[in-house]
Amino acid sequence: MIEIDDLSKVYGGQAVVDHVTLTIQPHTICVIVGTSGSGKTTLLRMINKLVTPTSGTLRIDGQDIAGIPAYELRRRIGYAIQGHGLFPHRTVGQNIATVPKLLNWDKPRIASRVDELMALFQLDPAEFRDRLPHELSGGQQQRVGVARALAAEPNVLLMDEPYGALDPVIRAKAQQDLLNIQRRFGTTIVLVTHDMEEAIHLGHTIAVMDQGKLLQCASPAEIIAHPATPFVAELIGTSERPFRLLSLSRVADHIEAGEASGAPVPAEASLRDAYAELLWSGRPALPVQRDGQIVGRVTLAALSRLAAQPQ
Ligand SMILES: Nc1ncnc2c1ncn2[C@@H]1O[C@H](COP(=O)(O)OP(=O)(O)OP(=O)(O)O)[C@@H](O)[C@H]1O
């Protein structure tokens, strides 16, 4: 658990992080969103002591980080940033092995961890291990950056706009990889983004910042349904609200009995995708397919009800 208590950072008399109190539960993803300059990166960097707080406390698993040397903390906390921050003259394998080496893992353990992570991120070790970063695409570099951050099996992973530079298709894939990896390792992830779509897709909780202040921290559904301030509502985008709500649920959870004609929608699709298909094809209902079988339908009427503001 990460407990941030009344934390501030002041530069030149101005609080860029202003009395923030926030608890991040273990094994969850907390996404920090806000406009440019709202203090997201500064808050993130106080967690691994890249920035020293002016006041307040920060505890990780009950331990005040003020008493932990920065180098030790950074070996325990993964950190992935936009632009990947890879060492340009070290190979992919050497980059991923950085922290395990600092921790004096033995060679076979490092080699097997590097191969395991490369396989997890769909980078064939035989093909990519000895390449230099400039011999990879941007998306591949990004995966190596996250693999490196996870190399020493940290309980906590900090990510600062990790997908900012990726095109939408590669970005969606990288987000899915992150969700799979988070489920597999149970890593607690704190991710900074200015993209509300990404926040809603990835976050168990979303922390909204503006001018150094934390305006709201809640689940995506709660933030969409009950934004704490007009600024939060604006950040979500009022015209997007029904679609964002639908994007949180799967077709599988809203299957009705009954007939429907035409191409089926997969049960694992989001309600948003199903809704788009209903509108696009002009059908009142879609058959739902699971494991090659039609298992029921979803209807336009039901999705329209689900997209309405919750009471
Ligand atoms: N080392 C520093 N010295 C002085 N001011 C700083 C320093 N680092 C950050 N700031 C200021 O603090 C404010 C918050 O910056 P921060 O990078 O945390 O914002 P952000 O929300 O992450 O923004 P962005 O989305 O643009 O990255 C900005 O006004 C920035 O200029």
The ligand as a Gaussian input file, in Angstrom:
#p B3LYP/6-31G(d) Opt

LIG

0 1
 N       12.563000      21.347000     -10.754000
 C       11.596000      22.268000     -10.862000
 N       11.818000      23.549000     -10.542000
 C       10.843000      24.475000     -10.630000
 N        9.586000      24.201000     -11.048000
 C        9.305000      22.945000     -11.389000
 C       10.276000      21.911000     -11.313000
 N        9.711000      20.748000     -11.717000
 C        8.432000      21.040000     -12.039000
 N        8.177000      22.370000     -11.844000
 C        6.901000      23.043000     -12.079000
 O        5.907000      22.376000     -11.360000
 C        4.684000      22.361000     -12.060000
 C        4.188000      20.944000     -12.153000
 O        5.029000      20.203000     -13.013000
 P        4.802000      18.668000     -13.311000
 O        5.830000      18.221000     -14.262000
 O        4.663000      17.932000     -12.037000
 O        3.366000      18.725000     -14.015000
 P        2.621000      17.637000     -14.868000
 O        1.201000      17.642000     -14.396000
 O        3.327000      16.336000     -14.805000
 O        2.707000      18.272000     -16.319000
 P        2.872000      17.579000     -17.774000
 O        1.589000      16.839000     -18.014000
 O        3.032000      18.760000     -18.668000
 O        4.073000      16.699000     -17.707000
 C        4.950000      23.020000     -13.407000
 O        4.480000      24.338000     -13.351000
 C        6.450000      22.981000     -13.524000
 O        6.919000      24.067000     -14.268000

